[in-house]
């Protein structure tokens, strides 16, 4: 383990690993590092409240991946209330994620360079999507935004080359056109109201 990783984990005192090799704080509140190796789907432990930065990046030795995070699908329990910046940074195999219904924001560069992420549904609890949150998600085609969003940071969806549609609630196109970067309004589609 790199020295900076060791120092970071030391602040949590004792840590525990689950059966897949994911690293948690001893009290189970923090997910510090997702499992590496070949795990197609990973369910974050119930009771986890915080996903630490770089949790899903894998392990490095200098500038080289020595154990990439190959998880394709993540299921996040509703006990999770906070994502740190860069939590899923460069989780390049991630195709889908079910977010907690209690997180309030998608932080800076949270999903930066998640090259395989195809679609994202933002829960109604989220009010802020910060700068660069989904930057360089080259496979991202569909984004589903709730009516709860008050702020979208600059470049939140920058360089999402496959983006086709940003779905927003009925009557919200103008609101989201003002929040998104210039030129992004062409992707906005209002969802119909079903009775």
N, C-alpha and C positions, 0 to 999 in steps of 0.2 A: 504494500500500500504506500502511495506517495506520502511525503512528509506533510504536505498541506492537507491531505485527506485525514491523516492521523490527527493533526491538530484540530481540524473541524469536528471530528467525531468525539474527541476528548472532552469537549464542552458539555456533552450529554452524559458524561460519566459512563456507567455501565450500559452496554447495548445488548440486544438479543437478535437472533436470526430466526426467521420462520423456516418451515420445511423446504422452501424453495431457495433459500439463501438470501432473502431480502433482509436488510438491516434496519432495525427499529430501535428507538430509545427504550430503555428498560421498562418505562411506564406505558409503552405502546402508543404514546401520543404522537410522536414524530415518525414518519417514514423517512429514513435517511438515505437508503440506497436500494433500488429495485433489484430483483435477481438478474444475474447475467446468465448467458447460456441460452438454450433453446426452450423457452416457455412461450407458447403461442398466446395464451390468455393468462393474465394475472389479476387476481382479486385482492385488492388492498384490504388488510385486516380491519374488521369491524372495530370501532373504538379509536382508530387513527383519526387525528384531528388536523395535522399539519403535514404537508408534503414539502420536504426541504428542497432548497435549490440544487439543481443538477442530480436529483434522485434517479432519474431515468436515463442518464447519459452513458452509463457503463463505466468501466475502469480504464484508466490511462497509465502508461509508463512514458513519461516525457510527453511527446506529441503523438504517440501512437496508441490506438486502441489495443488493449490486451484482452479485454473481455467486454465486447459490446453488449448493449441491452437489445435483445432481439424480440422483445415482446411486441405482439401485433395488436392485442386487444386488452384494454384496461377497464376494470369495473371498480369504481370508486364508491365506497359506502357513504351514506348521508351523514355519518359522523364527521367527515372531513369538512372543515369550515374555512381553511386557509391554504392557499398555494403560495409558496415563495417564488420570487423571480426565477426564471430559467428552470423551473421544476422538471419539465419534460424536454429540455434543451437537447437537440440532436438525437432524440429517440427515433432513429431513422426507419425502423420497421413498423412503428405504430400506425395502424390503419384506422382504428376506432377507439373511442373512449366514452364511457358513460360517466358524466360528471356528477358530483354531489349536488343535491338540491338546496344546499345551505351555504355554498361559497358565494361571496359578495363581489369578487372581482377576478378577472383573468389578468395576472400581473405581467409586467414587462418581459418580453421574450420567453414567455412560459412554454410555448410550443415551437420555438425557433428551429427551423430546419428539420421538422418532423416530415421528412420527404414522402412518406407513404400515407399520411393522414388524408382521408378521402372526404370526410364529412364531419361536421361538428354541430351539436345541438347545445346552445347555451341555455342553462336553466333560468327560470324566472327570478331567482334570488340574486342574479348578477346585475350590478348597476354600472360597473366600469370594465371596459376592455382596454388595457393599457398599451402603451407604445410597443410596436413590434411583436405583439402577442402571438401572432400566427405567421410572422414573416418567413419567407422561403419555404412555406408548406406547398411544395410544387405540385402535389397530387390533389390538393384540396379543391373539390368541385362545388360542394354545397355547404352553406352556412345558414343556420336557423337562429335568428335573434328574437328574444322576447320583447315585450313592451317595457320592461323594467330598465333598459339601458339608458343611462343619462350622459355617458361620455365614452367616446372611442378615441384612443390615442393615435397619434400620427404613425402611419405605416403599419397599423395593426394587421392588415392583410396584404402588405407589400410583397411583390414577387411571388404571389400565388398564381402561377402561370396557367393552371388548369381551371381557375375559378369560373363557374358558369352562373351560379345563382346565390344571392343573399336573400333568404326569405325573411320577411318582416310581417308583423301582424297587420291586418286590414286597417287602412287609414293612416299608416305610419311611414309611408315612403318619403314624404317631405322631411319628417323629423330625422330619419336616418341619412338622407341625402346630405343634410347639413353636417352631420357628425363624421361621416366617412371621408377619406381622402378624395381630392378632385379626381373625377373620372370613374369613381367606383359606383356612382348612381346607376350606371347602365346595367349593373348586375342585380339591382334590387327588384324583387317581385313581392307584391303583397299577397299574403295567404288569404284564401277565401274564408268567409264566415259560414260555418255549417250549423244549421238549425236542428 
